[in-house]
């Protein structure tokens, strides 16, 4: 297993839903500290490594987000089952009979999201979409008292149980939390590549918190750094699976890094977009594009920070996001790292001034 794949495995197998990113942050700090002059942190849990090329140059922000989608426990039923709410967007049918890890003050417990066997389903039940409010987690407790004795209480959290693996001789990564530990890993990898490259700016690379519940940590990180240019590093949807043939954009896993032309929260800065696409052409890297009517990323808060910050989302076409198991391409990751490193090397004062003129 090569170093980049090891990094992805390490980051995806750490657990951290919105509001509970501490263990992921600690893992990020381990990787950022040797590459940085200092670690910069906000009070919500975001962390960035700072590397100076030119102390008087523009400030460049590269950030994934630490949190993954998961659940918050809201109620223990009299029979010891756990009701929950989603942290981040879930389609309920992705959850039936899946394993989760329930995190409590007394430890971690395996849980199963309950579902009826097909033998017990009425015809109407077979044809309807389950509602999240009707689902529950079974931790094997006999009753409410036993669940409480295990340390469970409302406000505890649960996360998908899914180990990292690979497909196609290691060329594809399969894991939970690729959204968005892949973005976290990309920030680390770009900072690593800049150790041996000159760059005319100050780079802040790391990750925010609570993106999946409204990009809350993006606002605090942007306020902390006050960047001149920002890149949100995140995943997008791969439209190369059966049933997606009619989609207007052909974002295929393995066909190159992905940038967003539009989402519900941001239209990217045209000058920055063109700089990235022109640089990709120079490098012979094929860049894919998507435009989403719904959804958003941390670029939402980055681009409206201060007096305005030219921002762009750079990421990867990923299959089965917001589920227990997603798939993405190692090649897309490596090309995204190469592209961002090259772009950062161009971002001096004159170039940034031309972008916003």
C-alpha positions as CSV (number, residue, x, y, z in Angstrom):
1,X,0.0,0.0,0.0
2,X,1.5,3.3,-1.1
3,X,1.8,6.4,1.2
4,X,-1.2,8.2,-0.2
5,X,-3.5,5.2,0.1
6,X,-2.3,4.6,3.6
7,X,-3.2,8.2,4.4
8,X,-6.7,7.8,3.0
9,X,-7.2,4.6,5.0
10,X,-6.0,6.2,8.2
11,X,-8.2,9.3,7.8
12,X,-11.4,7.4,6.7
13,X,-11.2,4.9,9.5
14,X,-11.2,7.6,12.1
15,X,-14.7,8.6,13.2
16,X,-16.1,12.1,13.5
17,X,-19.5,13.4,12.8
18,X,-20.4,17.2,12.9
19,X,-19.7,18.5,16.4
20,X,-17.5,15.5,17.2
21,X,-14.5,15.9,15.0
22,X,-11.8,15.8,17.8
23,X,-10.2,12.4,16.9
24,X,-10.1,13.4,13.2
25,X,-8.5,16.7,14.1
26,X,-5.8,15.0,16.1
27,X,-5.0,12.7,13.2
28,X,-4.8,15.8,10.9
29,X,-2.5,17.5,13.3
30,X,-0.1,14.6,13.2
31,X,0.2,14.9,9.5
32,X,0.2,18.7,9.2
33,X,2.6,19.5,12.0
34,X,5.8,18.2,10.3
35,X,4.9,20.1,7.1
36,X,4.0,23.4,8.8
37,X,5.7,26.4,10.5
38,X,2.7,26.5,12.8
39,X,-0.7,25.0,13.3
40,X,-3.6,27.5,13.3
41,X,-6.8,26.5,15.0
42,X,-10.2,28.1,15.4
43,X,-12.4,27.5,18.6
44,X,-14.8,25.1,16.9
45,X,-12.1,22.6,16.0
46,X,-10.9,23.6,12.5
47,X,-7.1,23.2,12.0
48,X,-4.7,24.5,9.3
49,X,-1.0,24.1,8.7
50,X,0.7,27.3,7.6
51,X,3.7,27.3,5.2
52,X,5.3,30.6,4.0
53,X,6.8,31.0,0.6
54,X,6.7,34.8,0.5
55,X,5.7,36.3,3.8
56,X,4.3,39.4,2.0
57,X,2.4,37.3,-0.6
58,X,-1.3,36.5,-0.8
59,X,-2.9,34.2,1.7
60,X,-4.1,31.0,0.0
61,X,-6.5,28.7,1.8
62,X,-6.9,25.0,1.0
63,X,-9.5,23.2,3.2
64,X,-11.4,19.9,3.3
65,X,-13.8,19.2,6.1
66,X,-13.2,16.9,9.0
67,X,-16.8,15.8,9.6
68,X,-18.5,12.9,8.0
69,X,-22.3,12.2,7.8
70,X,-23.7,10.3,10.8
71,X,-26.4,10.4,13.4
72,X,-27.3,11.9,16.8
73,X,-29.3,9.8,19.3
74,X,-32.4,11.6,20.3
75,X,-34.4,9.1,22.4
76,X,-34.2,5.7,24.1
77,X,-37.4,3.8,23.8
78,X,-38.8,1.8,26.7
79,X,-37.6,-1.4,25.0
80,X,-34.0,-0.1,24.7
81,X,-34.0,0.9,21.0
82,X,-32.4,4.2,20.0
83,X,-34.2,6.8,17.9
84,X,-32.0,9.2,16.0
85,X,-31.7,12.2,13.7
86,X,-29.4,12.6,10.8
87,X,-26.3,14.7,10.8
88,X,-25.8,15.4,7.1
89,X,-28.1,14.1,4.3
90,X,-29.1,10.5,4.2
91,X,-31.5,8.6,2.0
92,X,-33.2,6.2,4.5
93,X,-33.1,3.2,2.2
94,X,-29.3,3.3,2.3
95,X,-29.5,2.7,6.1
96,X,-31.7,-0.4,6.5
97,X,-29.8,-3.3,8.3
98,X,-26.5,-1.4,8.2
99,X,-24.1,-1.5,11.0
100,X,-23.2,1.6,13.0
101,X,-20.9,2.4,15.9
102,X,-22.7,4.2,18.8
103,X,-20.3,6.4,20.8
104,X,-21.1,7.0,24.5
105,X,-19.3,8.3,27.5
106,X,-18.8,4.6,28.6
107,X,-17.5,3.3,25.3
108,X,-18.5,2.3,21.8
109,X,-21.2,-0.2,20.9
110,X,-22.1,-2.0,17.7
111,X,-25.6,-1.1,16.5
112,X,-27.8,-2.3,13.7
113,X,-30.3,0.0,12.0
114,X,-33.4,-2.1,12.3
115,X,-35.6,-3.2,9.4
116,X,-38.4,-5.8,8.8
117,X,-37.6,-9.0,6.9
118,X,-39.4,-9.3,3.6
119,X,-41.6,-12.0,5.0
120,X,-43.2,-9.5,7.3
121,X,-43.9,-6.7,4.8
122,X,-47.3,-5.9,3.5
123,X,-47.5,-5.0,-0.2
124,X,-47.9,-1.3,0.6
125,X,-44.8,-1.4,2.8
126,X,-42.7,-2.9,0.0
127,X,-43.5,-0.1,-2.3
128,X,-43.1,2.9,0.0
129,X,-39.9,4.9,0.9
130,X,-39.1,4.5,4.5
131,X,-39.0,7.7,6.6
132,X,-36.0,8.4,8.8
133,X,-38.2,9.0,11.8
134,X,-39.4,5.4,11.6
135,X,-35.9,3.9,11.8
136,X,-34.1,3.0,15.0
137,X,-30.8,1.5,16.2
138,X,-30.7,-1.8,17.9
139,X,-27.7,-2.1,20.3
140,X,-28.9,-5.3,21.9
141,X,-30.2,-3.7,25.1
142,X,-33.1,-5.4,26.8
143,X,-34.8,-2.2,27.9
144,X,-34.3,1.5,28.5
145,X,-32.6,1.0,31.8
146,X,-30.0,-1.4,30.3
147,X,-29.3,1.1,27.5
148,X,-28.8,3.9,30.0
149,X,-26.5,1.6,32.0
150,X,-24.4,1.2,28.9
151,X,-23.9,4.9,29.0
152,X,-26.3,5.9,26.2
153,X,-28.0,9.2,26.5
154,X,-29.6,11.7,24.1
155,X,-26.9,13.7,22.3
156,X,-24.6,10.8,21.8
157,X,-23.6,10.0,18.3
158,X,-23.3,7.2,15.8
159,X,-21.3,6.7,12.7
160,X,-21.2,4.1,9.9
161,X,-19.2,1.0,10.5
162,X,-17.2,0.4,7.4
163,X,-13.5,-0.5,6.9
164,X,-11.3,0.8,4.1
165,X,-10.5,-1.4,1.2
166,X,-9.5,-1.1,-2.5
167,X,-10.6,-2.3,-5.9
168,X,-8.8,-2.8,-9.2
169,X,-5.3,-3.4,-7.8
170,X,-5.4,-0.4,-5.5
171,X,-6.5,2.1,-8.2
172,X,-9.9,2.6,-6.6
173,X,-10.5,3.5,-2.9
174,X,-13.6,2.2,-1.1
175,X,-14.5,3.6,2.3
176,X,-16.9,5.5,4.5
177,X,-16.1,9.2,5.0
178,X,-14.4,9.8,1.6
179,X,-16.7,12.8,1.9
180,X,-14.6,14.4,3.1
181,X,-11.4,12.8,4.4
182,X,-10.3,12.8,0.7
183,X,-10.4,16.6,0.8
184,X,-8.4,16.5,4.1
185,X,-5.8,14.2,2.6
186,X,-5.6,16.5,-0.5
187,X,-4.7,19.5,1.7
188,X,-2.0,17.4,3.4
189,X,-0.6,16.1,0.1
190,X,-0.4,19.6,-1.5
191,X,1.3,20.9,1.6
192,X,3.8,18.0,1.3
193,X,4.5,18.8,-2.3
194,X,5.1,22.4,-1.5
195,X,8.0,21.4,0.8
196,X,10.3,21.2,-2.3
197,X,8.6,23.9,-4.4
198,X,8.9,27.7,-4.3
199,X,5.6,29.5,-4.0
200,X,5.0,33.3,-3.8
201,X,2.4,33.3,-1.0
202,X,1.5,32.0,2.4
203,X,-0.5,28.7,2.2
204,X,-2.9,27.6,4.9
205,X,-3.9,23.9,4.4
206,X,-6.1,21.8,6.5
207,X,-9.8,21.3,7.3
208,X,-12.9,22.8,8.8
209,X,-15.7,21.4,11.0
210,X,-19.4,21.0,10.7
211,X,-19.6,21.3,6.9
212,X,-22.4,18.7,6.6
213,X,-24.7,20.8,8.7
214,X,-24.3,24.1,7.0
215,X,-20.6,24.9,6.5
216,X,-20.4,26.4,10.0
217,X,-16.7,25.9,10.5
218,X,-15.9,27.4,7.2
219,X,-17.0,30.8,8.5
220,X,-14.7,30.6,11.5
221,X,-11.7,29.4,9.5
222,X,-12.2,32.2,6.9
223,X,-12.5,34.8,9.7
224,X,-9.3,33.4,11.2
225,X,-7.2,33.4,8.0
226,X,-8.8,36.2,6.0
227,X,-7.6,34.5,2.7
228,X,-7.1,36.2,-0.6
229,X,-7.8,33.0,-2.5
230,X,-9.7,29.9,-1.3
231,X,-10.1,26.4,-2.5
232,X,-12.7,24.1,-0.9
233,X,-11.6,20.5,-1.4
234,X,-14.5,18.1,-1.6
235,X,-16.2,15.3,-3.4
236,X,-18.8,15.5,-6.1
237,X,-21.2,13.0,-7.7
238,X,-20.0,10.5,-10.3
239,X,-22.6,10.1,-13.0
240,X,-21.2,7.0,-14.5
241,X,-23.5,4.5,-12.8
242,X,-26.6,2.8,-14.3
243,X,-29.6,5.2,-14.2
244,X,-27.4,8.4,-14.6
245,X,-27.1,8.2,-18.4
246,X,-29.5,11.2,-19.0
247,X,-27.6,13.6,-16.7
248,X,-26.4,16.6,-18.6
249,X,-22.9,16.4,-17.1
250,X,-20.7,13.3,-17.6
251,X,-18.6,13.3,-14.5
252,X,-16.8,9.9,-14.5
253,X,-14.8,8.5,-11.7
254,X,-11.2,8.3,-12.9
255,X,-11.5,10.9,-15.7
256,X,-9.8,13.7,-13.8
257,X,-10.3,16.2,-11.0
258,X,-13.7,17.9,-10.7
259,X,-14.6,21.6,-10.4
260,X,-18.1,23.0,-9.8
261,X,-19.4,25.7,-12.1
262,X,-22.4,26.3,-9.9
263,X,-24.1,25.0,-6.7
264,X,-26.9,26.3,-4.5
265,X,-24.5,28.4,-2.4
266,X,-21.9,29.7,-4.8
267,X,-20.9,30.6,-8.4
268,X,-17.1,30.3,-8.6
269,X,-14.9,33.3,-9.4
270,X,-14.5,33.3,-13.2
271,X,-10.8,34.4,-13.1
272,X,-9.8,31.7,-10.7
273,X,-11.8,29.1,-12.5
274,X,-10.0,30.0,-15.8
275,X,-6.6,30.0,-14.1
276,X,-7.2,26.5,-12.9
277,X,-8.5,25.2,-16.2
278,X,-5.7,26.8,-18.2
279,X,-3.1,25.3,-15.8
280,X,-4.7,21.9,-16.2
281,X,-4.4,22.2,-20.0
282,X,-0.7,23.1,-19.6
283,X,-0.2,20.0,-17.5
284,X,-2.2,17.7,-19.8
285,X,-4.8,17.1,-17.0
286,X,-8.4,16.6,-18.0
287,X,-10.7,18.6,-15.7
288,X,-14.3,17.6,-15.3
289,X,-17.1,20.1,-14.5
290,X,-20.5,19.9,-12.7
291,X,-23.3,22.2,-11.8
292,X,-25.7,21.3,-9.0
293,X,-29.0,23.0,-8.4
294,X,-28.9,21.8,-4.8
295,X,-26.2,21.2,-2.2
296,X,-23.1,23.3,-1.4
297,X,-19.6,23.2,0.1
298,X,-17.4,25.3,2.4
299,X,-16.8,27.6,-0.5
300,X,-20.2,29.1,0.4
301,X,-18.6,30.8,3.4
302,X,-15.1,31.2,2.0
303,X,-16.2,33.3,-1.0
304,X,-18.3,35.8,1.1
305,X,-15.7,36.2,3.8
306,X,-14.2,39.6,4.5
307,X,-14.6,41.9,1.5
308,X,-15.0,38.8,-0.8
309,X,-12.6,36.0,-1.6
310,X,-12.3,34.4,-5.0
311,X,-13.0,30.7,-4.4
312,X,-13.4,27.5,-6.2
313,X,-14.3,23.9,-5.4
314,X,-11.8,21.3,-6.5
315,X,-12.5,17.6,-5.9
316,X,-13.3,14.2,-7.2
317,X,-16.3,12.4,-9.0
318,X,-17.2,9.9,-6.3
319,X,-19.7,7.0,-6.4
320,X,-22.3,6.4,-3.7
321,X,-21.5,9.5,-1.5
322,X,-23.5,9.9,1.7
323,X,-23.7,6.2,2.3
324,X,-21.7,3.5,4.2
325,X,-19.4,2.9,1.2
326,X,-18.2,5.3,-1.4
327,X,-15.7,4.7,-4.3
328,X,-13.2,7.2,-5.8
329,X,-10.2,7.1,-8.0
330,X,-6.6,7.4,-6.7
331,X,-5.6,8.9,-10.1
332,X,-8.1,11.7,-9.7
333,X,-6.6,12.5,-6.3
334,X,-3.0,12.5,-7.6
335,X,-3.9,14.8,-10.5
336,X,-5.8,17.1,-8.2
337,X,-2.7,17.4,-6.1
338,X,-0.5,18.1,-9.1
339,X,-2.9,20.7,-10.4
340,X,-3.4,22.6,-7.1
341,X,0.4,22.6,-6.5
342,X,1.0,24.2,-9.9
343,X,-1.8,26.8,-9.4
344,X,-0.5,27.8,-6.0
345,X,3.0,28.4,-7.6
346,X,1.3,31.0,-9.9
347,X,-0.6,32.9,-7.2
348,X,1.6,35.9,-6.6
349,X,0.4,39.4,-5.9
350,X,0.2,40.4,-9.6
351,X,-1.8,37.3,-10.6
352,X,-4.3,37.7,-7.7
353,X,-4.7,41.4,-8.6
354,X,-5.4,40.5,-12.2
355,X,-8.0,37.9,-11.1
356,X,-10.1,40.4,-9.2
357,X,-9.6,43.4,-11.6
